[in-house]
């Protein structure tokens, strides 16, 4: 699946809002700082992997922790498919 960075950010933002049940101020907020936990992280990873088919791992998620960084990680994974 081809996607640009902006569209990936928007999709991840939508997934975070759905799972965390919050409104996000920006795409650079830390997942755990906005109240996320490891169970929610796994739900988000599952939704991202289902949508993008990109094999995002829990380690990838922990290394990124923001929507912006996750979008870059997913974009890199999609480019290598």
C-alpha positions as CSV (number, residue, x, y, z in Angstrom):
1,X,0.0,0.0,0.0
2,X,1.3,3.4,-1.0
3,X,0.6,6.3,1.3
4,X,2.2,9.7,2.0
5,X,3.4,10.8,5.4
6,X,0.5,13.3,6.0
7,X,-2.2,10.6,5.3
8,X,-0.3,8.1,7.5
9,X,-0.3,10.7,10.4
10,X,-4.0,11.4,9.9
11,X,-4.8,7.7,10.1
12,X,-2.7,7.1,13.1
13,X,-4.2,10.1,14.8
14,X,-7.6,8.6,14.1
15,X,-6.6,5.3,15.6
16,X,-5.1,6.8,18.7
17,X,-8.3,8.9,19.3
18,X,-10.4,5.8,18.8
19,X,-8.4,3.6,21.2
20,X,-7.5,6.2,23.8
21,X,-10.9,8.0,23.7
22,X,-9.2,11.5,23.8
23,X,-8.7,14.5,21.6
24,X,-5.0,15.0,20.7
25,X,-3.5,18.5,20.6
26,X,-0.8,17.6,18.1
27,X,1.0,14.6,16.5
28,X,4.1,15.0,18.7
29,X,2.5,14.0,22.0
30,X,4.1,11.0,23.7
31,X,1.7,8.0,23.8
32,X,2.3,7.4,27.5
33,X,2.0,11.1,28.5
34,X,-1.5,11.2,27.0
35,X,-2.6,8.3,29.2
36,X,-1.8,5.3,27.0
37,X,-0.9,1.9,28.4
38,X,0.7,-1.3,27.0
39,X,-2.7,-3.0,26.3
40,X,-3.8,0.1,24.3
41,X,-0.5,0.1,22.5
42,X,-1.0,-3.5,21.4
43,X,-4.5,-2.6,20.1
44,X,-3.1,0.4,18.2
45,X,-0.3,-1.8,16.7
46,X,-2.9,-4.4,15.6
47,X,-5.1,-1.8,14.0
48,X,-2.1,-0.2,12.2
49,X,-0.9,-3.6,11.0
50,X,-4.3,-4.5,9.8
51,X,-4.7,-1.3,7.9
52,X,-1.2,-1.0,6.4
53,X,0.0,-4.6,6.4
54,X,3.4,-3.3,7.6
55,X,4.5,-5.6,10.5
56,X,4.9,-2.8,13.1
57,X,6.3,-4.4,16.2
58,X,5.9,-3.4,19.9
59,X,9.6,-2.4,19.8
60,X,8.9,-0.1,16.8
61,X,6.1,1.4,18.7
62,X,8.2,2.0,21.9
63,X,11.0,3.5,19.8
64,X,8.6,6.0,18.2
65,X,6.0,6.8,20.9
66,X,4.5,9.8,18.9
67,X,2.2,9.9,15.9
68,X,4.8,11.7,13.9
69,X,7.5,9.2,14.6
70,X,5.2,6.3,14.0
71,X,4.2,7.7,10.7
72,X,7.8,7.9,9.7
73,X,8.4,4.4,10.8
74,X,5.4,3.1,8.9
75,X,6.3,5.1,5.8
76,X,9.8,3.5,5.9
77,X,8.3,0.0,6.3
78,X,5.9,0.7,3.4
79,X,8.8,1.9,1.2
80,X,10.7,-1.3,1.8
81,X,7.7,-3.6,0.8
